[in-house]
Amino acid sequence: MKHHHKLTVALCLIWAITILYGEMFAFWVPSLFTCSWPHHNLLKSDEKFTKVAIVTDPQLMDKTSFRLSSKTLALEVAQFYTDINMRRSFVQSILPFEPEVVLFLGDYFDGGPFLPEDEWEESLSRFKHVFGMNSEGKVGDVPTFYIPGNHDIGYSRVASHKLDVIDRYEKVFGNRNRRFMIGNVEFISIDAQAIDGNPQKDLALEVWKFVQNVSSDATSHPRVLLTHIPLYRPDQTPCGPHRRASVIDQRFWRHFQDQEVIYQNYVSQESSKKLLEMIKPVLVLSGHDHEQCTVTHKSETGSVTEHTLGTISWQQGNIYPSFMLLSVPNAVNQNSSDLEETLHTQLCFLPCQLYIYMWYLSLFVFTLLALLLWPNHGISFVNNAADYISNVMKLSFSSGVTKEKNEDENCEYEMVWDAEGSMHLVKKVLPTLVKRQSDKPLVERGNAVMRSAARKNEAEQIELVMDSNANAGGSVSDSLMRPASKSRTKLVIHRVIRTIMMIIAIAALNVPIYMMLLFKDWVEQ
């Protein structure tokens, strides 16, 4: 097999392994190696838990994402690769944990409040396909709960003027303010976009009325607060070791006329304090920030931990998407000094899609350079090393034989009999004749010795030839340069054609593998 054929086969195998890892094996890593249910690490094995998977901020891309028309090729390509990445993350990384409940913490669409009905329905169809949502709103047979985000219904300024947006949201995803039980823990989800709105308007009044009902309902169950927008925290509050981006400080803008909220990063300090005092949660879960953050709030009932989850989408400013596993006990000991310890969380990271694409690009550049610059005779370090070792061994053997031969060259052996009649060989050194340089024969080993006169004549002939060539130097150099230039051009053309043929051969094997994996993950139910 020729050397460039061996190189093509090697590159084909490297590309095949790379594609299989980047498009399939990388999404198996969380469930196989890097993440597990937190209650599996507990010493108590008799306690029963309900397994909950938590996802937030998929924000399916639409025409508002890049301000492109809904049918442009660039937008459709971006939508496809973002959707299939989230589908792989959910189906191949999260569902293998076999959660018993799934929670979504808001922002399912990017431009939800601003999409016309037909485009919103199209985005909803994509959402159902990506996350396997059936007509009942469940992920397969797994109970699923949703809370609204600002990209779904808008902040209070938008929502108060687009009540039809709220209606279509609630028809699909359920009430914006709700309470439900998982295990022996009560979960309280609120419409955080309306809670800081104009307190005299219906949206804010509806949220606070719901919170008041929850507060007045005495219960022995510990509570978890679900809010899309995180609770208030002072500027530059540390977010823990899992956050990679800089901390975002509070930004809060109201409309000057109706005092509705136009934008906010966190729930206001006053509203956050009231929520903690009235609901008395042992844990707060939020999204919106797209980055991981863990903070501790102080309230009258004690310290409360809030986990802000990162987005599941690699296109939303966080190249390390994530999700959370929550172990909820089926029975809670009310005499426990710290009810928060009965809930166990585990943050899990998904494959970094950006790094996968960067590796593809680097491998393509390496492939191109290797095919263009690979020498015709190949590179074999093993053969070169073997040749070197063989030459060294031959040289050592030949030097030993020569030494023995030289020792016997100036010796003769004489047979001697002793008195008992035994024969012995005695080595005798022959006298060495010293030869003068002048005594050296004119002919040695069949090669004629050049006399000084002959050397002189030869020098004269060479000088004459050089003089004659000097007279015609321009024409000779031109005639020599033209063939060399043609040969270089021919070599370059040959290498380019060879490289194109090798790339076609590599693509013929690996493009079908890549397309097969895309097709399988997109249509597989």
C-alpha positions in Angstrom: 0.0 0.0 0.0 1.3 3.4 -0.9 2.2 5.9 1.9 -0.5 8.4 1.0 -3.1 5.6 1.0 -2.0 4.6 4.5 -2.4 8.3 5.5 -5.9 8.4 4.1 -7.0 5.3 6.0 -5.6 6.7 9.2 -7.4 10.0 8.7 -10.6 8.2 7.9 -10.5 6.3 11.2 -9.6 9.5 13.2 -12.6 11.3 11.6 -14.9 8.4 12.3 -14.0 8.3 16.0 -14.2 12.0 16.3 -17.7 12.2 14.8 -19.0 9.3 16.9 -17.8 11.0 20.0 -18.9 14.5 19.2 -22.4 13.4 17.9 -23.2 10.6 20.3 -20.7 9.4 22.9 -20.2 12.9 24.5 -23.9 13.0 25.4 -23.6 9.7 27.3 -20.9 11.0 29.6 -23.2 12.7 32.2 -25.3 9.6 32.9 -22.3 7.2 32.7 -19.5 9.0 34.4 -19.9 12.6 35.7 -23.3 12.8 37.4 -25.6 10.7 39.6 -28.7 11.1 41.8 -27.5 12.9 45.0 -29.4 10.5 47.3 -27.2 7.6 46.0 -24.3 9.1 48.0 -26.2 9.0 51.3 -25.4 6.5 54.0 -29.1 5.8 54.7 -30.3 3.2 52.1 -33.8 2.7 53.5 -35.0 6.2 52.8 -37.2 6.6 49.6 -36.9 9.5 47.2 -38.7 10.9 44.2 -36.3 11.7 41.4 -36.8 15.2 39.8 -34.9 16.5 36.7 -34.9 20.3 36.4 -34.4 22.2 33.1 -34.5 25.9 32.3 -34.2 28.5 29.5 -34.1 26.5 26.3 -35.3 29.7 24.5 -36.0 28.1 21.1 -34.6 30.5 18.5 -37.0 32.3 16.2 -37.0 35.5 14.0 -36.6 37.7 17.1 -33.3 36.0 18.0 -31.3 37.5 15.1 -33.9 39.9 13.7 -34.2 37.8 10.5 -37.3 36.8 8.6 -38.7 33.4 9.7 -37.8 31.5 6.5 -34.2 32.6 5.9 -31.7 29.8 5.4 -29.3 31.1 8.1 -32.1 31.1 10.7 -33.3 27.7 9.8 -29.8 26.2 10.0 -29.2 27.8 13.4 -32.6 26.6 14.6 -31.9 23.0 13.5 -28.5 22.7 15.1 -29.6 24.4 18.3 -32.7 22.2 18.5 -30.9 19.0 17.8 -28.3 19.8 20.5 -31.0 20.3 23.1 -32.8 17.2 22.0 -29.7 15.1 22.3 -29.0 16.7 25.7 -32.5 15.9 27.0 -33.0 12.5 25.4 -29.4 11.1 25.7 -28.1 12.9 28.8 -31.1 13.6 31.1 -33.7 10.9 30.4 -31.2 8.0 31.0 -31.4 9.1 34.7 -35.0 7.9 34.5 -36.5 10.9 36.4 -40.0 10.5 37.9 -40.8 14.2 37.5 -39.6 16.9 35.2 -39.6 20.6 36.0 -39.2 23.4 33.5 -38.3 26.8 35.0 -39.4 29.1 32.1 -38.3 30.8 28.9 -39.3 28.1 26.4 -39.3 30.5 23.4 -37.2 33.4 22.5 -39.8 35.9 21.3 -42.9 34.3 22.7 -44.9 37.5 23.4 -44.1 39.0 20.0 -44.8 36.0 17.8 -48.0 35.9 15.7 -50.2 32.9 16.3 -49.0 30.7 13.5 -45.3 31.3 14.3 -46.0 30.6 18.0 -47.7 27.4 17.1 -44.6 26.4 15.0 -42.3 27.2 17.9 -44.5 25.1 20.2 -44.4 22.2 17.8 -40.6 22.4 17.9 -40.6 22.5 21.7 -42.7 19.4 21.8 -40.4 17.6 19.4 -37.2 18.6 21.2 -38.4 17.6 24.7 -40.8 14.8 23.7 -43.9 16.6 25.1 -47.2 14.9 24.3 -50.7 16.3 24.1 -51.1 16.1 27.8 -48.0 18.3 28.4 -46.0 15.3 29.8 -42.6 14.1 28.7 -43.7 10.7 27.7 -45.4 9.2 30.8 -43.4 11.4 33.2 -45.4 14.1 35.1 -44.1 17.5 33.9 -44.6 21.0 35.4 -44.0 24.4 33.8 -43.6 27.9 35.2 -43.7 31.0 32.9 -40.7 33.1 31.9 -40.3 36.6 30.6 -39.6 35.3 27.1 -42.9 33.4 27.2 -45.4 36.0 28.4 -43.2 39.1 28.8 -42.6 41.4 31.8 -45.7 43.1 33.3 -45.5 46.0 30.9 -45.9 43.6 27.9 -48.2 41.1 29.6 -50.7 43.7 30.7 -51.2 44.8 27.1 -51.2 41.3 25.6 -53.6 39.3 27.6 -54.1 36.9 24.7 -50.4 35.9 25.1 -51.2 34.8 28.6 -54.3 32.9 27.5 -52.4 30.9 24.9 -49.6 30.1 27.3 -52.0 28.8 30.0 -53.9 26.6 27.6 -50.7 24.7 26.8 -48.6 24.9 30.0 -51.1 25.4 32.7 -51.7 28.1 35.3 -49.0 30.6 35.9 -49.4 30.4 39.7 -49.8 26.9 41.1 -48.9 24.5 43.9 -48.4 20.8 43.7 -46.9 17.9 45.7 -43.8 15.9 44.8 -43.0 13.2 47.4 -43.7 14.8 50.7 -42.7 18.3 49.6 -45.0 21.1 48.4 -43.8 23.1 45.4 -45.0 26.7 44.9 -44.5 28.2 41.5 -45.3 31.9 40.8 -45.4 34.3 37.9 -42.3 36.3 38.8 -42.7 38.6 35.9 -45.9 40.2 37.4 -45.0 40.2 41.1 -43.2 43.6 40.9 -45.8 45.1 38.5 -48.2 47.9 39.3 -49.8 46.7 42.6 -53.1 48.3 41.5 -53.3 46.2 38.3 -54.7 42.7 37.9 -51.5 40.8 37.1 -49.7 41.8 40.3 -52.9 41.5 42.4 -53.4 38.0 41.1 -49.9 36.9 42.1 -50.0 38.4 45.6 -53.5 36.9 46.2 -52.1 33.5 45.4 -49.1 34.0 47.7 -51.5 35.1 50.5 -53.6 32.0 50.1 -50.5 29.8 50.3 -49.3 31.7 53.4 -52.6 31.4 55.2 -52.8 27.6 54.5 -51.0 26.0 57.4 -49.1 22.9 56.3 -46.7 20.5 57.8 -44.9 19.9 54.5 -41.7 21.7 53.6 -42.0 24.0 50.7 -39.9 24.7 47.6 -40.4 28.1 45.8 -40.1 28.0 42.0 -39.5 31.4 40.3 -38.2 32.1 36.9 -36.6 35.4 38.0 -34.1 35.0 40.9 -34.7 36.6 44.2 -32.9 39.8 45.1 -29.2 39.7 46.0 -26.8 42.6 46.6 -24.6 43.6 43.7 -21.5 41.5 43.2 -22.7 38.7 45.4 -20.5 35.6 44.9 -22.3 32.8 43.1 -20.1 29.9 44.0 -17.6 27.8 42.1 -19.8 26.7 39.2 -20.3 30.1 37.7 -17.9 31.1 34.9 -19.3 34.4 33.7 -19.2 37.6 35.7 -22.0 38.3 38.2 -24.8 40.5 36.8 -26.0 43.3 39.1 -29.6 44.4 39.5 -31.2 46.3 36.7 -34.8 47.4 37.3 -36.7 49.6 34.9 -40.3 50.7 35.1 -42.5 52.5 32.5 -42.9 56.1 33.5 -46.7 56.1 32.8 -48.2 52.9 34.2 -45.3 51.9 36.4 -45.2 48.4 34.9 -41.9 46.6 34.8 -40.0 46.9 31.5 -37.0 44.9 32.6 -35.5 43.4 35.7 -32.6 41.0 36.5 -33.9 40.0 39.9 -37.1 40.3 42.0 -37.1 43.5 44.0 -35.7 43.4 47.5 -39.1 44.2 49.1 -40.9 41.5 47.1 -38.2 38.9 47.8 -38.4 39.5 51.5 -42.2 39.2 51.5 -42.0 35.9 49.5 -39.5 34.4 51.9 -41.6 35.4 54.9 -45.0 34.4 53.6 -44.1 31.1 51.8 -41.3 30.1 54.2 -39.5 27.8 51.6 -36.6 25.6 52.6 -35.2 25.9 49.0 -35.6 28.3 46.1 -35.1 27.2 42.4 -34.8 29.8 39.6 -33.5 30.4 36.1 -33.4 33.5 33.9 -29.7 34.3 34.4 -28.5 31.6 32.0 -25.5 31.0 34.4 -25.2 28.8 37.5 -25.4 30.6 40.8 -25.9 29.5 44.4 -26.6 32.1 47.1 -28.0 32.0 50.7 -30.8 34.4 51.7 -31.5 35.5 55.3 -35.1 35.6 56.5 -37.0 35.6 59.8 -37.3 31.8 59.5 -33.6 31.3 59.0 -31.2 30.8 56.0 -32.6 29.7 52.7 -30.5 28.5 49.8 -31.3 29.5 46.2 -30.0 27.6 43.2 -30.1 29.5 39.9 -29.8 27.0 37.1 -27.9 27.6 33.8 -29.6 27.3 30.5 -29.8 24.0 28.7 -29.0 25.7 25.3 -25.4 26.3 24.2 -26.7 29.3 22.1 -27.8 31.4 25.1 -24.4 32.8 26.2 -23.3 29.9 28.3 -21.0 27.5 26.6 -21.3 25.0 29.5 -25.1 24.2 29.6 -26.4 22.3 32.6 -29.4 20.8 34.4 -30.1 19.8 38.0 -31.1 16.5 39.7 -33.2 16.9 42.8 -33.9 14.1 45.2 -37.2 14.7 47.1 -37.9 12.5 50.1 -41.2 10.7 50.2 -41.3 11.0 54.0 -40.0 14.0 55.9 -39.1 14.0 59.6 -40.7 17.1 61.0 -38.4 16.9 64.1 -35.4 17.4 61.9 -33.4 20.5 62.9 -32.8 21.5 59.2 -35.5 20.6 56.7 -33.3 21.9 53.9 -31.0 18.9 54.4 -33.9 16.6 53.4 -33.7 17.9 49.8 -30.6 16.9 47.9 -29.4 18.6 44.7 -26.8 17.8 42.1 -25.7 20.2 39.3 -24.8 18.4 36.1 -23.0 19.8 33.1 -23.8 18.9 29.5 -21.2 18.5 26.6 -19.6 21.8 25.4 -20.9 21.9 21.9 -18.7 24.9 21.0 -15.5 22.9 21.8 -16.8 20.0 19.7 -17.2 22.2 16.7 -13.8 23.8 17.3 -12.2 20.4 17.4 -13.9 19.6 14.0 -12.4 22.7 12.5 -9.0 22.0 13.9 -9.1 18.5 12.6 -10.1 19.7 9.2 -7.1 22.1 9.0 -4.8 19.3 10.2 -6.2 17.0 7.6 -5.7 19.5 4.8 -2.1 20.3 5.8 -1.2 16.6 6.2 -2.5 15.7 2.8 -0.8 18.6 1.1 2.6 18.3 2.8 2.9 14.6 3.4 6.1 13.4 1.6 5.8 10.9 -1.3 8.1 8.4 0.4 6.2 8.6 3.7 7.5 9.0 7.2 8.3 5.8 9.1 10.0 6.3 12.4 9.9 2.6 13.1 11.8 1.7 9.9 14.3 4.4 10.4 15.0 3.2 13.9 15.3 -0.4 12.7 17.7 0.6 10.0 19.8 2.6 12.4 20.0 -0.3 14.9 20.9 -2.8 12.1 23.7 -0.6 10.8 25.2 -0.2 14.3 25.1 -4.0 14.8 26.8 -4.6 11.4 29.4 -2.0 12.1 30.2 -3.6 15.5 30.4 -7.1 14.0 32.6 -6.0 11.1 35.0 -4.1 13.4 35.5 -7.3 15.6 36.2 -9.5 12.6 38.6 -7.0 11.2 40.5 -6.8 14.4 40.9 -10.6 14.6 42.0 -10.7 10.9 44.6 -7.9 11.5 46.0 -9.8 14.5 46.7 -12.9 12.4 47.9 -11.1 9.3 51.5 -10.6 10.4 51.8 -14.0 12.1 52.7 -17.6 11.1 52.1 -20.9 12.9 54.8 -23.6 13.4 54.0 -27.2 14.4 56.1 -28.4 17.3 56.1 -31.9 18.9 56.9 -32.4 22.5 58.6 -35.5 24.1 55.3 -37.3 24.5 54.5 -37.0 20.8 51.8 -34.3 21.1 51.7 -31.6 18.4 51.3 -27.9 19.3 50.9 -24.8 17.1 53.1 -22.0 18.1 52.4 -18.4 16.7 55.3 -16.4 15.5 55.3 -12.8 14.6 56.8 -11.9 11.3 59.1 -8.9 10.9 57.3 -5.9 9.6 58.9 -4.0 6.7 58.8 -0.3 6.9 57.7 1.2 3.6 58.6 4.7 2.6 56.1 6.9 0.8 58.4 7.0 -2.2 58.4 3.2 -2.4 54.7 3.1 -3.0 53.9 1.5 -6.3 52.3 3.4 -9.0 49.5 1.0 -9.3 47.4 -0.2 -6.3 44.5 -2.6 -6.5 44.1 -2.0 -10.2 43.6 1.8 -9.9 46.0 4.0 -11.9 47.8 6.6 -9.9 47.6 10.1 -11.3 50.9 11.8 -11.8 51.4 15.5 -11.2 51.8 16.1 -14.9 48.4 14.4 -15.5 46.8 16.5 -12.8 48.2 19.6 -14.4 46.8 18.7 -17.8 43.4 17.9 -16.3 43.3 21.2 -14.5 44.0 23.0 -17.8 41.2 21.0 -19.5 38.8 21.9 -16.7 39.8 25.5 -17.0 39.1 25.5 -20.7 35.7 23.9 -20.2 34.8 26.4 -17.5 35.8 29.3 -19.8 33.7 28.0 -22.6 30.7 27.5 -20.3 31.2 31.0 -19.0 30.7 32.4 -22.5 27.4 30.7 -22.8 26.3 31.0 -19.1 23.1 33.0 -19.7 21.6 30.6 -22.2 22.5 27.5 -20.1 21.1 28.9 -16.8 17.8 29.8 -18.6 17.5 26.4 -20.1 18.1 24.8 -16.7 15.6 27.0 -14.8 12.7 26.4 -17.2 12.5 22.6 -16.6 12.9 23.1 -12.8 10.0 25.6 -12.8 7.8 23.3 -14.8 8.6 20.4 -12.6 7.6 22.4 -9.5 4.3 23.5 -11.0 3.6 19.9 -12.0 4.4 18.8 -8.4 2.0 21.3 -6.9 -0.8 20.4 -9.3 -0.2 16.7 -8.6 -0.4 17.3 -4.8 -3.5 19.4 -5.0 -5.3 16.8 -7.1 -4.1 14.0 -4.8 -5.4 16.0 -1.8 -8.8 16.6 -3.3 -9.1 12.9 -4.1 -8.1 11.9 -0.5 -10.6 14.4 1.0 -13.3 12.9 -1.2 -12.4 9.4 0.0 -12.5 10.6 3.7 -15.8 12.4 3.2 -17.3 9.4 1.4 -16.9 7.4 4.6 -17.6 10.0 7.3 -20.3 12.2 5.8 -22.8 9.3 5.8 -21.9 8.5 9.4 -22.6 12.2 10.4 -25.8 12.4 8.4 -27.0 9.1 9.8 -26.5 10.3 13.4 -28.3 13.6 12.7 -31.2 11.8 11.1 -31.4 9.2 13.9 -31.4 11.7 16.7 -33.9 14.0 15.0 -36.6 11.5 14.1 -36.1 9.0 16.9 -39.0 9.0 19.4 
